[in-house]
């Protein structure tokens, strides 16, 4: 399915207004959601909070799961900035994380604290569910990302009923046949499919999204996901250059002694270092200098 978020949102808005005018009992609010977003708290992204928030709202998104690599703090930073700007009624921010498990990447959303990296996929899924979160599998068959989850652990998770959602369309997957493989596996196991932009830059925000009944919690999302209508378009292969640039930029900044939001200290590196309390926003000294050109709030 393909469409632009604003166009789909506009069509849905017209339909909703029509139902309201005619008194149709089926009238209800819709959410336009992307469940896989990276900001500058991932080492391969330079997307700042302000640039992301502005772009997401302009393009019609109402719900976003911020899923930086191995930390929830980046999602907290976006959530807190949305509140600071008085935009919480326009954009709901879901705390998430793309976890580097021993078996490949697994996404957790509706988290309370960072899931430690290095656990098995099975242990990671359990840790996500223990927090009341949901397990999503990102780009499971993309051969150009060595970080994707291996098929055997994935099937074990699916057979155990531990996968709540699966990306059947990821905008950064180069060849559509690998998205189709994910869709076939999701159908086989009865797992709801979602489309995700996997944004690492503002260009990619809302390239893929999901239109479904509005939700405010993990349980409500589980109840609504069966009615999801996803929309997706693939990024150009050249978009991967932005992640290469971000990685290089963060390495150079760290080498020069500048703090980066993607610093290793912003998330547990091992299971032993995981904290048990809820995640909090990063301390001011953990963020880039906003007065430096590299740290300005419209980056990305």
C-alpha positions as CSV (number, residue, x, y, z in Angstrom):
1,X,0.0,0.0,0.0
2,X,1.4,3.4,-0.8
3,X,0.3,6.9,0.0
4,X,1.6,10.1,1.6
5,X,0.7,10.7,5.2
6,X,-0.9,14.1,4.6
7,X,-3.0,12.8,1.7
8,X,-4.1,9.8,3.7
9,X,-4.8,11.9,6.7
10,X,-6.8,14.3,4.6
11,X,-8.9,11.5,3.1
12,X,-9.5,10.0,6.6
13,X,-10.4,13.5,7.9
14,X,-13.0,14.0,5.2
15,X,-14.5,10.5,5.9
16,X,-14.6,11.3,9.7
17,X,-16.3,14.6,9.1
18,X,-18.8,13.0,6.8
19,X,-19.7,10.4,9.5
20,X,-20.0,13.1,12.1
21,X,-22.3,15.1,10.0
22,X,-24.5,12.0,9.3
23,X,-24.4,10.7,12.8
24,X,-22.8,7.4,11.8
25,X,-22.1,5.4,15.0
26,X,-18.8,4.2,13.4
27,X,-17.3,7.6,13.6
28,X,-14.1,7.6,15.7
29,X,-10.7,9.2,15.9
30,X,-7.8,7.7,13.8
31,X,-4.2,7.6,14.6
32,X,-1.4,8.0,12.0
33,X,1.5,6.2,13.5
34,X,5.1,5.4,12.8
35,X,6.6,2.8,15.1
36,X,10.3,3.0,14.1
37,X,12.1,6.3,14.4
38,X,15.8,7.2,15.2
39,X,17.0,10.5,16.4
40,X,20.4,11.8,17.4
41,X,20.5,9.4,20.3
42,X,21.4,6.7,17.8
43,X,25.0,6.9,16.6
44,X,23.8,6.7,12.9
45,X,21.4,9.6,13.1
46,X,21.7,13.4,13.5
47,X,18.0,14.1,13.6
48,X,17.4,16.6,16.4
49,X,14.3,16.6,18.6
50,X,12.9,19.9,17.2
51,X,13.5,19.0,13.6
52,X,11.8,15.7,14.0
53,X,8.8,17.0,16.0
54,X,8.2,19.8,13.4
55,X,8.5,17.4,10.5
56,X,6.3,14.7,12.0
57,X,3.5,17.1,12.7
58,X,3.7,18.8,9.3
59,X,3.5,15.5,7.6
60,X,0.4,14.4,9.5
61,X,1.7,11.9,12.1
62,X,-0.2,11.8,15.4
63,X,1.7,8.9,17.1
64,X,5.4,8.1,16.9
65,X,7.5,5.4,18.6
66,X,11.1,6.8,19.0
67,X,13.3,3.7,18.9
68,X,16.9,4.6,19.2
69,X,19.6,1.9,19.4
70,X,20.0,0.5,22.9
71,X,18.5,3.4,24.8
72,X,15.2,4.8,25.9
73,X,16.6,8.2,26.9
74,X,16.4,9.5,23.3
75,X,12.6,8.8,23.3
76,X,12.3,10.5,26.7
77,X,14.1,13.6,25.2
78,X,11.6,13.8,22.4
79,X,8.6,13.2,24.7
80,X,9.8,15.9,27.1
81,X,10.5,18.4,24.3
82,X,7.0,17.9,22.9
83,X,5.5,18.7,26.3
84,X,7.8,21.7,26.6
85,X,6.6,23.0,23.2
86,X,2.9,22.5,24.3
87,X,2.3,20.0,21.4
88,X,1.3,16.9,23.4
89,X,-2.2,17.1,22.0
90,X,-0.8,17.0,18.5
91,X,1.9,14.4,18.8
92,X,1.9,11.3,21.1
93,X,5.4,10.1,21.8
94,X,5.8,6.4,22.6
95,X,9.0,5.4,24.5
96,X,10.8,2.7,22.5
97,X,14.1,1.1,21.8
98,X,15.8,-0.9,19.0
99,X,17.6,-3.5,21.1
100,X,20.8,-5.3,19.9
101,X,20.1,-8.8,21.1
102,X,22.5,-11.7,20.7
103,X,20.2,-13.0,17.9
104,X,19.7,-9.7,16.1
105,X,17.6,-6.6,16.5
106,X,14.3,-6.5,18.3
107,X,12.2,-3.4,18.9
108,X,10.3,-2.7,22.1
109,X,7.7,0.0,22.4
110,X,5.7,1.3,25.4
111,X,8.8,0.9,27.6
112,X,9.6,2.3,31.0
113,X,13.3,1.8,31.0
114,X,16.1,0.7,28.7
115,X,16.4,-3.0,27.8
116,X,20.0,-4.1,28.1
117,X,21.8,-5.2,24.9
118,X,23.3,-8.6,24.5
119,X,20.5,-10.8,25.8
120,X,19.0,-13.5,23.6
121,X,16.0,-12.5,21.5
122,X,13.8,-14.6,23.8
123,X,15.1,-12.9,27.0
124,X,14.7,-9.5,25.3
125,X,11.1,-10.2,24.4
126,X,10.4,-11.3,28.0
127,X,12.0,-8.2,29.3
128,X,9.9,-6.0,27.1
129,X,6.7,-7.8,28.1
130,X,7.6,-7.5,31.8
131,X,7.5,-3.7,31.4
132,X,4.1,-3.9,29.8
133,X,5.6,-3.2,26.4
134,X,5.1,-4.7,23.0
135,X,7.5,-6.6,20.8
136,X,8.0,-5.6,17.2
137,X,10.4,-7.3,14.7
138,X,12.2,-4.8,12.4
139,X,13.3,-5.6,8.8
140,X,13.6,-9.3,9.5
141,X,14.9,-10.4,6.1
142,X,17.0,-7.5,4.9
143,X,20.3,-9.1,3.8
144,X,22.1,-5.8,3.7
145,X,21.8,-5.3,7.4
146,X,23.8,-7.9,9.4
147,X,22.0,-6.7,12.5
148,X,18.6,-8.2,11.5
149,X,17.3,-11.0,13.6
150,X,18.2,-14.5,12.5
151,X,15.4,-16.6,11.1
152,X,15.6,-19.5,13.6
153,X,15.3,-17.3,16.8
154,X,12.6,-15.3,15.0
155,X,10.5,-18.4,14.3
156,X,11.0,-19.5,17.9
157,X,9.6,-16.2,19.1
158,X,6.7,-16.4,16.7
159,X,5.8,-19.9,17.7
160,X,5.9,-18.9,21.3
161,X,3.5,-16.1,20.7
162,X,6.0,-13.5,21.8
163,X,5.8,-11.2,18.7
164,X,3.1,-8.5,18.9
165,X,3.9,-6.8,15.5
166,X,6.2,-7.3,12.6
167,X,7.5,-4.9,10.0
168,X,6.0,-6.2,6.7
169,X,7.2,-3.0,5.1
170,X,10.3,-1.0,6.0
171,X,11.2,2.0,3.9
172,X,14.9,1.3,4.1
173,X,14.7,-2.3,2.8
174,X,16.4,-2.1,-0.6
175,X,14.5,-4.8,-2.4
176,X,10.7,-5.3,-2.0
177,X,11.0,-9.1,-2.1
178,X,12.5,-8.9,1.4
179,X,9.5,-7.0,2.7
180,X,7.3,-9.6,1.1
181,X,9.2,-12.4,2.9
182,X,8.4,-10.6,6.2
183,X,4.7,-10.3,5.2
184,X,4.5,-14.0,4.3
185,X,6.0,-15.0,7.7
186,X,3.7,-12.6,9.5
187,X,0.6,-14.1,7.8
188,X,1.9,-17.6,8.5
189,X,2.0,-17.0,12.3
190,X,-0.9,-14.6,12.5
191,X,1.2,-11.6,13.5
192,X,-0.2,-8.1,12.7
193,X,1.8,-6.3,10.1
194,X,3.0,-2.7,10.2
195,X,4.9,-0.3,8.0
196,X,7.7,1.7,9.3
197,X,9.9,4.5,7.9
198,X,12.9,3.5,10.0
199,X,13.8,7.2,9.8
200,X,17.3,8.4,10.5
201,X,16.8,11.8,8.9
202,X,14.0,14.3,8.4
203,X,13.7,13.4,4.7
204,X,12.4,10.0,5.7
205,X,9.8,10.9,8.3
206,X,6.3,9.6,7.4
207,X,7.5,7.8,4.3
208,X,5.7,4.9,5.8
209,X,2.9,5.0,8.4
210,X,-0.1,3.2,9.8
211,X,-3.7,4.4,9.9
212,X,-5.7,2.7,12.7
213,X,-8.1,3.5,15.5
214,X,-6.6,6.0,18.0
215,X,-4.9,4.4,21.0
216,X,-3.3,5.6,24.2
217,X,-1.7,2.4,25.7
218,X,-0.1,-0.9,24.7
219,X,-3.4,-2.7,25.4
220,X,-5.4,-0.3,23.2
221,X,-2.9,-0.6,20.4
222,X,-3.2,-4.4,20.5
223,X,-6.9,-4.0,20.3
224,X,-6.6,-1.6,17.3
225,X,-3.8,-3.2,15.3
226,X,-6.2,-5.6,13.7
227,X,-7.8,-2.7,11.9
228,X,-4.6,-1.2,10.8
229,X,-4.2,0.0,7.2
230,X,-0.5,0.6,6.5
231,X,1.0,2.8,3.8
232,X,4.6,2.6,2.6
233,X,7.1,3.9,0.1
234,X,10.7,2.9,-0.1
235,X,13.6,5.3,0.4
236,X,16.2,5.7,-2.2
237,X,19.3,3.6,-1.7
238,X,21.3,6.8,-1.3
239,X,19.5,7.5,2.0
240,X,21.9,5.2,3.6
241,X,24.6,7.8,3.0
242,X,22.9,9.9,5.7
243,X,23.6,7.2,8.3
244,X,27.2,6.9,7.2
245,X,27.6,10.6,7.6
246,X,26.0,10.6,11.0
247,X,28.3,7.8,12.2
248,X,31.4,9.7,10.9
249,X,30.2,13.0,12.4
250,X,29.6,11.5,15.8
251,X,33.0,9.8,15.8
252,X,34.8,13.0,14.8
253,X,32.9,15.0,17.4
254,X,33.8,12.5,20.1
255,X,37.5,12.5,18.9
256,X,37.5,16.3,19.2
257,X,36.2,16.0,22.8
258,X,32.7,17.2,22.1
259,X,29.7,15.5,23.8
260,X,27.3,13.7,21.6
261,X,23.7,12.6,22.3
262,X,24.7,9.2,21.0
263,X,27.4,8.7,23.7
264,X,27.7,5.1,25.0
265,X,26.8,6.3,28.5
266,X,23.2,6.9,27.5
267,X,22.1,3.3,27.7
268,X,23.2,0.0,29.4
269,X,26.0,-1.7,27.4
270,X,25.6,-5.0,29.2
271,X,22.7,-6.7,31.1
272,X,24.6,-6.2,34.4
273,X,24.6,-2.4,33.9
274,X,20.8,-2.2,33.3
275,X,18.9,0.0,35.8
276,X,15.6,-1.1,37.4
277,X,14.1,2.4,37.7
278,X,12.1,4.1,34.9
279,X,14.1,6.0,32.3
280,X,14.6,9.7,32.8
281,X,15.6,12.5,30.4
282,X,19.3,12.9,29.8
283,X,21.2,15.4,32.0
284,X,22.2,18.7,30.3
285,X,25.8,17.7,30.2
286,X,25.0,14.6,28.2
287,X,23.6,16.7,25.4
288,X,25.5,18.5,22.6
289,X,26.2,22.2,23.1
290,X,23.2,23.9,21.5
291,X,25.3,26.9,20.7
292,X,27.7,24.8,18.5
293,X,26.8,24.4,14.8
294,X,26.8,20.6,15.2
295,X,24.3,20.8,18.2
296,X,21.7,23.1,16.8
297,X,18.1,22.0,17.2
298,X,17.2,22.0,13.5
299,X,19.7,19.3,12.5
300,X,18.6,16.3,10.6
